[in-house]
């Protein structure tokens, strides 16, 4: 592989990882925050029901995906378009 190809692969991987963190971050952080709140609530009230912690986390993840889904989709589409624009120049 040429030097241009190596730098392209590294740039592609770095951009892909950053986009992955951006897309995964908000739903994951919201689930962690809701999980912490539910755990504190369970500790205070001595309720040890396992399904109690699952449902609010699931709703938080769905809410984040509904609220930010359009932005996530736009981000992923722009990244894909960038890949398709740069790949033909790789053989030069």
Backbone as CSV, one residue per row, in Angstrom:
resi,resn,N_x,N_y,N_z,CA_x,CA_y,CA_z,C_x,C_y,C_z
1,UNK,0.831,-1.172,0.000,0.000,0.000,0.000,0.879,1.240,0.000
2,UNK,0.434,2.267,-0.669,1.214,3.493,-0.732,1.072,4.281,0.558
3,UNK,1.877,5.306,0.678,1.809,6.158,1.863,0.455,6.862,1.942
4,UNK,-0.090,7.233,0.782,-1.409,7.866,0.760,-2.467,6.896,1.262
5,UNK,-2.346,5.633,0.886,-3.319,4.632,1.324,-3.259,4.412,2.818
6,UNK,-2.049,4.373,3.382,-1.916,4.190,4.825,-2.520,5.361,5.590
7,UNK,-2.258,6.575,5.145,-2.806,7.738,5.848,-4.320,7.785,5.706
8,UNK,-4.818,7.333,4.548,-6.271,7.301,4.361,-6.913,6.310,5.325
9,UNK,-6.320,5.144,5.464,-6.879,4.125,6.368,-6.869,4.635,7.808
10,UNK,-5.788,5.274,8.214,-5.707,5.802,9.578,-6.749,6.897,9.783
11,UNK,-6.901,7.794,8.803,-7.900,8.861,8.912,-9.312,8.277,8.933
12,UNK,-9.560,7.265,8.112,-10.865,6.614,8.074,-11.201,5.982,9.414
13,UNK,-10.244,5.273,9.997,-10.468,4.635,11.290,-10.676,5.663,12.400
14,UNK,-9.894,6.727,12.385,-10.046,7.751,13.421,-11.400,8.443,13.325
15,UNK,-11.796,8.818,12.101,-13.104,9.465,11.932,-14.221,8.500,12.313
16,UNK,-14.077,7.234,11.940,-15.091,6.248,12.290,-15.236,6.071,13.786
17,UNK,-14.115,6.050,14.500,-14.181,5.900,15.959,-14.787,7.128,16.631
18,UNK,-14.454,8.309,16.139,-15.027,9.531,16.715,-16.534,9.554,16.488
19,UNK,-16.962,9.209,15.288,-18.395,9.181,15.002,-19.085,8.126,15.852
20,UNK,-18.442,6.972,16.027,-19.020,5.927,16.869,-19.221,6.436,18.300
21,UNK,-18.235,7.134,18.840,-18.354,7.669,20.199,-19.442,8.730,20.293
22,UNK,-19.575,9.543,19.245,-20.610,10.574,19.245,-21.995,9.941,19.215
23,UNK,-22.154,8.884,18.424,-23.468,8.245,18.293,-23.803,7.405,19.522
24,UNK,-22.821,6.745,20.095,-23.073,5.869,21.243,-23.142,6.651,22.554
25,UNK,-22.441,7.764,22.645,-22.314,8.506,23.892,-23.606,8.932,24.560
26,UNK,-24.460,9.715,23.895,-25.676,10.196,24.577,-26.603,9.086,25.070
27,UNK,-26.923,8.058,24.258,-27.781,7.004,24.806,-27.127,6.249,25.971
28,UNK,-25.838,6.005,25.863,-25.142,5.286,26.923,-25.087,6.105,28.211
29,UNK,-24.771,7.386,28.094,-24.712,8.239,29.286,-26.079,8.401,29.932
30,UNK,-27.126,8.520,29.114,-28.465,8.643,29.694,-28.863,7.352,30.408
31,UNK,-28.524,6.196,29.837,-28.835,4.924,30.499,-28.056,4.789,31.801
32,UNK,-26.807,5.235,31.809,-26.011,5.167,33.035,-26.588,6.076,34.111
33,UNK,-26.994,7.290,33.732,-27.558,8.234,34.681,-28.878,7.713,35.253
34,UNK,-29.748,7.214,34.398,-31.027,6.663,34.860,-30.780,5.436,35.735
35,UNK,-29.820,4.610,35.362,-29.488,3.437,36.177,-29.019,3.830,37.565
36,UNK,-28.224,4.900,37.647,-27.763,5.384,38.946,-28.929,5.899,39.785
37,UNK,-29.825,6.649,39.156,-30.995,7.141,39.888,-31.875,5.997,40.379
38,UNK,-32.089,4.998,39.550,-32.915,3.856,39.944,-32.227,3.070,41.058
39,UNK,-30.906,2.925,40.976,-30.180,2.208,42.029,-30.287,2.934,43.367
40,UNK,-30.183,4.259,43.335,-30.340,5.029,44.574,-31.761,4.878,45.103
41,UNK,-32.756,4.951,44.215,-34.151,4.774,44.625,-34.375,3.386,45.230
42,UNK,-33.790,2.352,44.613,-33.944,1.000,45.144,-33.259,0.854,46.498
43,UNK,-32.115,1.492,46.676,-31.415,1.401,47.951,-32.196,2.111,49.057
44,UNK,-32.798,3.239,48.721,-33.548,4.000,49.720,-34.833,3.279,50.114
45,UNK,-35.513,2.696,49.133,-36.805,2.072,49.407,-36.717,0.572,49.671
46,UNK,-35.550,-0.009,49.558,-35.332,-1.455,49.750,-36.138,-2.310,48.781
47,UNK,-36.438,-1.776,47.609,-37.095,-2.552,46.552,-35.997,-3.191,45.707
48,UNK,-36.020,-4.499,45.576,-34.964,-5.199,44.842,-35.503,-5.886,43.590
49,UNK,-36.424,-5.271,42.908,-37.001,-5.829,41.694,-36.062,-5.542,40.512
50,UNK,-35.645,-6.582,39.790,-34.686,-6.416,38.698,-35.294,-5.703,37.493
51,UNK,-36.564,-5.949,37.225,-37.183,-5.320,36.053,-37.385,-3.823,36.253
52,UNK,-37.346,-3.362,37.489,-37.514,-1.940,37.759,-36.368,-1.120,37.162
53,UNK,-35.174,-1.648,37.140,-34.050,-0.897,36.596,-33.979,-0.993,35.072
54,UNK,-34.537,-2.030,34.488,-34.441,-2.225,33.041,-35.343,-1.271,32.267
55,UNK,-36.573,-1.124,32.678,-37.560,-0.349,31.928,-37.188,1.134,31.808
56,UNK,-36.817,1.820,32.880,-36.441,3.241,32.716,-35.204,3.438,31.836
57,UNK,-34.243,2.514,31.929,-33.056,2.634,31.074,-33.429,2.461,29.610
58,UNK,-34.297,1.500,29.335,-34.743,1.276,27.961,-35.480,2.498,27.428
59,UNK,-36.352,3.079,28.247,-37.078,4.282,27.830,-36.139,5.464,27.603
60,UNK,-35.105,5.589,28.429,-34.140,6.678,28.253,-33.366,6.516,26.944
61,UNK,-32.976,5.300,26.634,-32.248,5.053,25.387,-33.136,5.352,24.184
62,UNK,-34.374,4.890,24.226,-35.308,5.145,23.123,-35.552,6.646,22.980
63,UNK,-35.709,7.354,24.091,-35.929,8.798,24.036,-34.740,9.519,23.404
64,UNK,-33.535,9.120,23.773,-32.341,9.745,23.191,-32.252,9.466,21.696
65,UNK,-32.591,8.248,21.290,-32.543,7.913,19.867,-33.617,8.664,19.084
66,UNK,-34.778,8.869,19.688,-35.838,9.627,19.018,-35.431,11.100,18.910
67,UNK,-34.892,11.649,19.993,-34.518,13.066,19.991,-33.329,13.361,19.083
68,UNK,-32.328,12.487,19.088,-31.092,12.752,18.350,-30.918,11.890,17.107
69,UNK,-31.917,11.086,16.778,-31.789,10.157,15.653,-31.536,10.842,14.327
70,UNK,-32.206,11.969,14.080,-31.993,12.700,12.831,-30.571,13.212,12.705
71,UNK,-30.045,13.732,13.800,-28.665,14.233,13.797,-27.681,13.084,13.617
72,UNK,-27.937,11.962,14.306,-27.077,10.792,14.142,-27.090,10.311,12.699
73,UNK,-28.278,10.255,12.101,-28.394,9.812,10.712,-27.657,10.738,9.770
74,UNK,-27.794,12.047,9.979,-27.086,13.014,9.144,-25.580,12.854,9.274
75,UNK,-25.114,12.648,10.482,-23.690,12.459,10.727,-23.173,11.213,10.006
76,UNK,-23.906,10.130,10.106,-23.494,8.884,9.460,-23.564,8.995,7.935
77,UNK,-24.565,9.696,7.408,-24.663,9.880,5.960,-23.498,10.714,5.445
78,UNK,-23.165,11.799,6.159,-22.031,12.634,5.728,-20.718,11.852,5.762
79,UNK,-20.546,10.991,6.774,-19.339,10.178,6.854,-19.283,9.189,5.684
80,UNK,-20.410,8.579,5.366,-20.457,7.635,4.251,-20.185,8.336,2.931
81,UNK,-20.764,9.518,2.736,-20.498,10.282,1.513,-19.028,10.656,1.407
82,UNK,-18.419,11.031,2.529,-16.992,11.358,2.527,-16.169,10.143,2.102
83,UNK,-16.530,8.972,2.623,-15.812,7.743,2.256,-15.917,7.482,0.757
84,UNK,-17.124,7.631,0.206,-17.316,7.379,-1.213,-16.618,8.425,-2.093
85,UNK,-16.434,9.632,-1.592,-15.719,10.656,-2.348,-14.224,10.419,-2.349
86,UNK,-13.689,9.913,-1.262,-12.238,9.779,-1.113,-11.722,8.451,-1.675
87,UNK,-12.506,7.411,-1.648,-12.047,6.090,-2.082,-11.585,6.088,-3.534
88,UNK,-12.272,6.730,-4.499,-11.756,6.705,-5.867,-10.385,7.368,-6.027
89,UNK,-10.065,8.330,-5.175,-8.765,8.994,-5.239,-7.650,8.153,-4.642
90,UNK,-7.998,7.056,-4.012,-7.007,6.218,-3.361,-6.072,5.539,-4.356
91,UNK,-6.549,5.245,-5.559,-5.731,4.531,-6.529,-4.743,5.434,-7.251
92,UNK,-4.833,6.729,-7.075,-3.916,7.656,-7.772,-2.586,7.736,-7.116
